[in-house]
Amino acid sequence: MGKLYLVATPIGNLEDISARALRVLREAEIIAAEDTRHTGMLLKRFEIKTPLTSYFEHNKLSKIEVILEHLSRGDVALVSDAGTPAINDPGYELIQTALAAGFDVAPVPGPSAPISALISSGLPTDSFLYLGYLPHKANERRKAVSQVESLTYTLIFLESPHRIIDALEDLLTVLGDRKICVAREMTKMFEEYWRGEISGAMEHFKSQPPRGEFTLVVAGKSKAESAAWTEEELRAAIQKEIGKDKSAKEISAQLSEISGWQKKDVYALINSMK
């Protein structure tokens, strides 16, 4: 009985692949790849002869049984086009099904665009929220951003080159002129990290044709700007969480992060409501 390995591959520079990733790719019975042509070039570069099978957005459900059959005979390596599998790439359904069928699932850590951009941004890294690609339509994009406007976490988004200007305009409208790092073509020849305010990023990328995939790292709302909830608002939130059968300790830890209240005060209020 094999193991499903989730193998991170380079997001640009091929030297970023790990020794363990190369070993797992060599020893696997088969490699399930988002794009077999793209992964084929990687395998050729490192002289890996392991067979490939496709596993992408439009065949991911139909290929699960085939991959499980391979797992019954040996290890399978799952890779995406670049970076860590299952992060905005196919993989979740396969992982869920493999676990339900009793197979082991293990990561082979490595490159990740959101984490690479975050640690290079110069913005706080102690708490962050990764939100993937922004919606394509402007009204849906603004709505999605407005839902996280009050959070103090550093925010991470992905965006394509032909929507980057519109996305920056909507971020500016909803969030205000916050600090941002726009990472482009990370680890590649023309990689760029633009740091400043959102308005400056808009002007910078309007002045040249945007190219490559973008990762946006945006400052969260400062704690000074984030007004504390009223007691009434906090009581309502506590009541909802109590209904989810959570402990007072869990609720106080969760709500203190977003309410502006001290954990001990949230805890005391919870006990007073019992």
Contacts in CASP RR format, 6 or more apart in sequence:
PFRMAT RR
TARGET T0000
AUTHOR 0000-0000-0000
METHOD contacts of the structure
MODEL  1
MGKLYLVATPIGNLEDISARALRVLREAEIIAAEDTRHTGMLLKRFEIKT
PLTSYFEHNKLSKIEVILEHLSRGDVALVSDAGTPAINDPGYELIQTALA
AGFDVAPVPGPSAPISALISSGLPTDSFLYLGYLPHKANERRKAVSQVES
LTYTLIFLESPHRIIDALEDLLTVLGDRKICVAREMTKMFEEYWRGEISG
AMEHFKSQPPRGEFTLVVAGKSKAESAAWTEEELRAAIQKEIGKDKSAKE
ISAQLSEISGWQKKDVYALINSMK
1 71 0 8 1.000
1 72 0 8 1.000
1 74 0 8 1.000
1 103 0 8 1.000
2 29 0 8 1.000
2 71 0 8 1.000
2 72 0 8 1.000
2 73 0 8 1.000
2 74 0 8 1.000
2 75 0 8 1.000
2 76 0 8 1.000
2 103 0 8 1.000
2 104 0 8 1.000
3 71 0 8 1.000
3 74 0 8 1.000
3 75 0 8 1.000
3 76 0 8 1.000
3 103 0 8 1.000
3 104 0 8 1.000
3 105 0 8 1.000
3 106 0 8 1.000
4 67 0 8 1.000
4 71 0 8 1.000
4 75 0 8 1.000
4 76 0 8 1.000
4 78 0 8 1.000
4 94 0 8 1.000
4 95 0 8 1.000
4 98 0 8 1.000
4 103 0 8 1.000
4 104 0 8 1.000
4 105 0 8 1.000
4 106 0 8 1.000
5 24 0 8 1.000
5 28 0 8 1.000
5 75 0 8 1.000
5 76 0 8 1.000
5 77 0 8 1.000
5 78 0 8 1.000
5 106 0 8 1.000
5 107 0 8 1.000
5 108 0 8 1.000
6 78 0 8 1.000
6 84 0 8 1.000
6 85 0 8 1.000
6 86 0 8 1.000
6 91 0 8 1.000
6 95 0 8 1.000
6 105 0 8 1.000
6 106 0 8 1.000
6 107 0 8 1.000
6 108 0 8 1.000
7 21 0 8 1.000
7 24 0 8 1.000
7 25 0 8 1.000
7 77 0 8 1.000
7 78 0 8 1.000
7 79 0 8 1.000
7 85 0 8 1.000
7 108 0 8 1.000
8 18 0 8 1.000
8 21 0 8 1.000
8 83 0 8 1.000
8 84 0 8 1.000
8 85 0 8 1.000
8 107 0 8 1.000
8 108 0 8 1.000
8 109 0 8 1.000
8 110 0 8 1.000
8 111 0 8 1.000
8 112 0 8 1.000
9 17 0 8 1.000
9 21 0 8 1.000
9 39 0 8 1.000
9 42 0 8 1.000
9 79 0 8 1.000
9 80 0 8 1.000
9 82 0 8 1.000
9 83 0 8 1.000
9 111 0 8 1.000
10 16 0 8 1.000
10 17 0 8 1.000
10 42 0 8 1.000
10 82 0 8 1.000
10 83 0 8 1.000
10 111 0 8 1.000
10 187 0 8 1.000
11 82 0 8 1.000
11 83 0 8 1.000
11 111 0 8 1.000
11 112 0 8 1.000
11 113 0 8 1.000
11 116 0 8 1.000
11 186 0 8 1.000
11 187 0 8 1.000
12 82 0 8 1.000
12 111 0 8 1.000
12 186 0 8 1.000
12 187 0 8 1.000
12 188 0 8 1.000
13 187 0 8 1.000
13 188 0 8 1.000
14 42 0 8 1.000
14 45 0 8 1.000
16 110 0 8 1.000
16 111 0 8 1.000
16 187 0 8 1.000
17 42 0 8 1.000
17 46 0 8 1.000
18 108 0 8 1.000
18 109 0 8 1.000
18 110 0 8 1.000
20 108 0 8 1.000
21 108 0 8 1.000
21 110 0 8 1.000
22 46 0 8 1.000
22 48 0 8 1.000
24 75 0 8 1.000
24 77 0 8 1.000
24 108 0 8 1.000
25 31 0 8 1.000
25 43 0 8 1.000
25 46 0 8 1.000
25 48 0 8 1.000
25 50 0 8 1.000
25 77 0 8 1.000
25 79 0 8 1.000
26 48 0 8 1.000
26 49 0 8 1.000
26 50 0 8 1.000
27 50 0 8 1.000
27 75 0 8 1.000
28 50 0 8 1.000
28 74 0 8 1.000
28 75 0 8 1.000
28 76 0 8 1.000
28 77 0 8 1.000
29 50 0 8 1.000
29 51 0 8 1.000
29 70 0 8 1.000
29 73 0 8 1.000
29 74 0 8 1.000
29 75 0 8 1.000
29 76 0 8 1.000
30 50 0 8 1.000
30 51 0 8 1.000
30 52 0 8 1.000
30 53 0 8 1.000
30 67 0 8 1.000
30 70 0 8 1.000
30 76 0 8 1.000
30 77 0 8 1.000
31 39 0 8 1.000
31 43 0 8 1.000
31 50 0 8 1.000
31 51 0 8 1.000
31 52 0 8 1.000
31 53 0 8 1.000
31 76 0 8 1.000
31 77 0 8 1.000
31 78 0 8 1.000
31 79 0 8 1.000
32 52 0 8 1.000
32 53 0 8 1.000
32 54 0 8 1.000
32 55 0 8 1.000
32 63 0 8 1.000
32 67 0 8 1.000
32 76 0 8 1.000
32 77 0 8 1.000
32 78 0 8 1.000
32 79 0 8 1.000
32 94 0 8 1.000
33 39 0 8 1.000
33 40 0 8 1.000
33 52 0 8 1.000
33 53 0 8 1.000
33 54 0 8 1.000
33 55 0 8 1.000
33 79 0 8 1.000
33 80 0 8 1.000
34 54 0 8 1.000
34 55 0 8 1.000
34 56 0 8 1.000
34 79 0 8 1.000
34 80 0 8 1.000
34 81 0 8 1.000
34 89 0 8 1.000
34 90 0 8 1.000
35 54 0 8 1.000
35 56 0 8 1.000
35 81 0 8 1.000
36 52 0 8 1.000
36 53 0 8 1.000
36 54 0 8 1.000
38 81 0 8 1.000
39 52 0 8 1.000
39 79 0 8 1.000
39 81 0 8 1.000
40 52 0 8 1.000
43 49 0 8 1.000
43 50 0 8 1.000
43 52 0 8 1.000
50 77 0 8 1.000
53 63 0 8 1.000
53 66 0 8 1.000
53 67 0 8 1.000
53 70 0 8 1.000
54 63 0 8 1.000
55 63 0 8 1.000
55 67 0 8 1.000
55 78 0 8 1.000
55 90 0 8 1.000
55 91 0 8 1.000
55 94 0 8 1.000
56 90 0 8 1.000
57 90 0 8 1.000
60 90 0 8 1.000
60 91 0 8 1.000
60 93 0 8 1.000
60 94 0 8 1.000
61 93 0 8 1.000
64 93 0 8 1.000
64 94 0 8 1.000
64 97 0 8 1.000
67 76 0 8 1.000
67 94 0 8 1.000
67 98 0 8 1.000
68 97 0 8 1.000
68 98 0 8 1.000
68 101 0 8 1.000
68 103 0 8 1.000
70 76 0 8 1.000
71 98 0 8 1.000
71 101 0 8 1.000
71 103 0 8 1.000
77 108 0 8 1.000
78 85 0 8 1.000
78 86 0 8 1.000
78 91 0 8 1.000
78 94 0 8 1.000
79 85 0 8 1.000
80 86 0 8 1.000
80 87 0 8 1.000
80 89 0 8 1.000
80 90 0 8 1.000
81 89 0 8 1.000
82 111 0 8 1.000
82 113 0 8 1.000
83 110 0 8 1.000
83 111 0 8 1.000
83 112 0 8 1.000
83 113 0 8 1.000
84 107 0 8 1.000
84 109 0 8 1.000
84 110 0 8 1.000
84 111 0 8 1.000
84 112 0 8 1.000
85 91 0 8 1.000
86 92 0 8 1.000
86 95 0 8 1.000
87 112 0 8 1.000
87 114 0 8 1.000
88 132 0 8 1.000
88 133 0 8 1.000
88 158 0 8 1.000
95 105 0 8 1.000
98 105 0 8 1.000
99 105 0 8 1.000
111 187 0 8 1.000
113 158 0 8 1.000
113 183 0 8 1.000
113 186 0 8 1.000
113 213 0 8 1.000
113 215 0 8 1.000
114 130 0 8 1.000
114 132 0 8 1.000
114 156 0 8 1.000
114 158 0 8 1.000
114 215 0 8 1.000
116 183 0 8 1.000
116 186 0 8 1.000
116 187 0 8 1.000
116 215 0 8 1.000
117 156 0 8 1.000
117 181 0 8 1.000
117 183 0 8 1.000
117 186 0 8 1.000
117 193 0 8 1.000
117 215 0 8 1.000
117 216 0 8 1.000
117 217 0 8 1.000
118 125 0 8 1.000
118 128 0 8 1.000
118 154 0 8 1.000
118 156 0 8 1.000
118 217 0 8 1.000
119 125 0 8 1.000
120 181 0 8 1.000
120 183 0 8 1.000
120 193 0 8 1.000
121 154 0 8 1.000
121 181 0 8 1.000
121 183 0 8 1.000
121 193 0 8 1.000
121 195 0 8 1.000
121 217 0 8 1.000
122 181 0 8 1.000
122 195 0 8 1.000
123 154 0 8 1.000
123 179 0 8 1.000
123 181 0 8 1.000
123 217 0 8 1.000
123 218 0 8 1.000
123 219 0 8 1.000
124 154 0 8 1.000
124 219 0 8 1.000
124 220 0 8 1.000
125 154 0 8 1.000
127 152 0 8 1.000
127 153 0 8 1.000
127 154 0 8 1.000
127 257 0 8 1.000
128 153 0 8 1.000
128 154 0 8 1.000
128 155 0 8 1.000
128 156 0 8 1.000
129 148 0 8 1.000
129 151 0 8 1.000
129 153 0 8 1.000
129 154 0 8 1.000
129 155 0 8 1.000
129 156 0 8 1.000
130 156 0 8 1.000
131 144 0 8 1.000
131 148 0 8 1.000
131 155 0 8 1.000
131 156 0 8 1.000
131 157 0 8 1.000
132 156 0 8 1.000
132 157 0 8 1.000
132 158 0 8 1.000
133 157 0 8 1.000
133 158 0 8 1.000
133 159 0 8 1.000
133 160 0 8 1.000
134 141 0 8 1.000
134 144 0 8 1.000
134 145 0 8 1.000
134 157 0 8 1.000
134 158 0 8 1.000
134 159 0 8 1.000
134 163 0 8 1.000
134 167 0 8 1.000
134 170 0 8 1.000
135 141 0 8 1.000
135 143 0 8 1.000
135 144 0 8 1.000
136 163 0 8 1.000
138 166 0 8 1.000
138 170 0 8 1.000
141 166 0 8 1.000
141 167 0 8 1.000
141 170 0 8 1.000
142 170 0 8 1.000
142 173 0 8 1.000
142 174 0 8 1.000
145 170 0 8 1.000
145 171 0 8 1.000
145 174 0 8 1.000
145 175 0 8 1.000
146 174 0 8 1.000
148 155 0 8 1.000
149 174 0 8 1.000
149 175 0 8 1.000
149 221 0 8 1.000
150 221 0 8 1.000
150 226 0 8 1.000
150 258 0 8 1.000
151 220 0 8 1.000
151 221 0 8 1.000
151 258 0 8 1.000
152 220 0 8 1.000
152 221 0 8 1.000
152 222 0 8 1.000
152 223 0 8 1.000
152 226 0 8 1.000
152 257 0 8 1.000
152 258 0 8 1.000
153 220 0 8 1.000
154 217 0 8 1.000
154 218 0 8 1.000
154 219 0 8 1.000
154 220 0 8 1.000
155 216 0 8 1.000
155 217 0 8 1.000
155 218 0 8 1.000
155 219 0 8 1.000
155 220 0 8 1.000
156 215 0 8 1.000
156 216 0 8 1.000
156 217 0 8 1.000
156 218 0 8 1.000
157 167 0 8 1.000
157 215 0 8 1.000
157 216 0 8 1.000
157 218 0 8 1.000
158 213 0 8 1.000
158 214 0 8 1.000
158 215 0 8 1.000
158 216 0 8 1.000
159 167 0 8 1.000
159 213 0 8 1.000
159 214 0 8 1.000
159 215 0 8 1.000
159 216 0 8 1.000
160 213 0 8 1.000
160 214 0 8 1.000
161 209 0 8 1.000
161 210 0 8 1.000
161 211 0 8 1.000
161 212 0 8 1.000
161 213 0 8 1.000
161 214 0 8 1.000
162 210 0 8 1.000
164 182 0 8 1.000
164 205 0 8 1.000
164 210 0 8 1.000
164 214 0 8 1.000
165 202 0 8 1.000
165 205 0 8 1.000
165 206 0 8 1.000
165 210 0 8 1.000
167 216 0 8 1.000
168 198 0 8 1.000
168 201 0 8 1.000
168 202 0 8 1.000
168 205 0 8 1.000
168 216 0 8 1.000
169 202 0 8 1.000
171 178 0 8 1.000
171 180 0 8 1.000
171 198 0 8 1.000
171 216 0 8 1.000
171 218 0 8 1.000
172 198 0 8 1.000
172 199 0 8 1.000
172 202 0 8 1.000
175 198 0 8 1.000
175 218 0 8 1.000
175 221 0 8 1.000
176 198 0 8 1.000
177 197 0 8 1.000
177 198 0 8 1.000
177 199 0 8 1.000
178 197 0 8 1.000
178 198 0 8 1.000
178 218 0 8 1.000
178 219 0 8 1.000
178 220 0 8 1.000
179 195 0 8 1.000
179 196 0 8 1.000
179 197 0 8 1.000
179 218 0 8 1.000
179 219 0 8 1.000
180 194 0 8 1.000
180 195 0 8 1.000
180 196 0 8 1.000
180 197 0 8 1.000
180 198 0 8 1.000
180 201 0 8 1.000
180 216 0 8 1.000
180 217 0 8 1.000
180 218 0 8 1.000
180 219 0 8 1.000
181 193 0 8 1.000
181 194 0 8 1.000
181 195 0 8 1.000
181 196 0 8 1.000
181 216 0 8 1.000
181 217 0 8 1.000
182 192 0 8 1.000
182 193 0 8 1.000
182 194 0 8 1.000
182 195 0 8 1.000
182 201 0 8 1.000
182 204 0 8 1.000
182 205 0 8 1.000
182 214 0 8 1.000
182 215 0 8 1.000
182 216 0 8 1.000
182 217 0 8 1.000
183 191 0 8 1.000
183 192 0 8 1.000
183 193 0 8 1.000
183 214 0 8 1.000
183 215 0 8 1.000
183 216 0 8 1.000
183 217 0 8 1.000
184 190 0 8 1.000
184 191 0 8 1.000
184 192 0 8 1.000
184 193 0 8 1.000
184 194 0 8 1.000
184 210 0 8 1.000
184 211 0 8 1.000
184 212 0 8 1.000
184 213 0 8 1.000
184 214 0 8 1.000
184 215 0 8 1.000
185 191 0 8 1.000
185 192 0 8 1.000
185 211 0 8 1.000
185 212 0 8 1.000
185 213 0 8 1.000
186 215 0 8 1.000
190 211 0 8 1.000
194 201 0 8 1.000
194 204 0 8 1.000
194 205 0 8 1.000
198 218 0 8 1.000
223 260 0 8 1.000
226 260 0 8 1.000
228 259 0 8 1.000
228 260 0 8 1.000
228 261 0 8 1.000
229 237 0 8 1.000
229 259 0 8 1.000
229 260 0 8 1.000
229 261 0 8 1.000
231 269 0 8 1.000
233 259 0 8 1.000
234 255 0 8 1.000
234 259 0 8 1.000
234 261 0 8 1.000
234 266 0 8 1.000
234 269 0 8 1.000
235 269 0 8 1.000
235 273 0 8 1.000
237 255 0 8 1.000
237 259 0 8 1.000
238 251 0 8 1.000
238 255 0 8 1.000
238 266 0 8 1.000
238 269 0 8 1.000
238 270 0 8 1.000
238 273 0 8 1.000
239 273 0 8 1.000
241 250 0 8 1.000
241 251 0 8 1.000
241 254 0 8 1.000
241 255 0 8 1.000
242 251 0 8 1.000
242 270 0 8 1.000
242 273 0 8 1.000
246 254 0 8 1.000
248 267 0 8 1.000
248 270 0 8 1.000
248 271 0 8 1.000
249 267 0 8 1.000
251 266 0 8 1.000
251 270 0 8 1.000
252 263 0 8 1.000
252 264 0 8 1.000
252 266 0 8 1.000
252 267 0 8 1.000
252 270 0 8 1.000
253 263 0 8 1.000
255 261 0 8 1.000
255 266 0 8 1.000
256 262 0 8 1.000
256 263 0 8 1.000
256 266 0 8 1.000
259 266 0 8 1.000
261 269 0 8 1.000
END
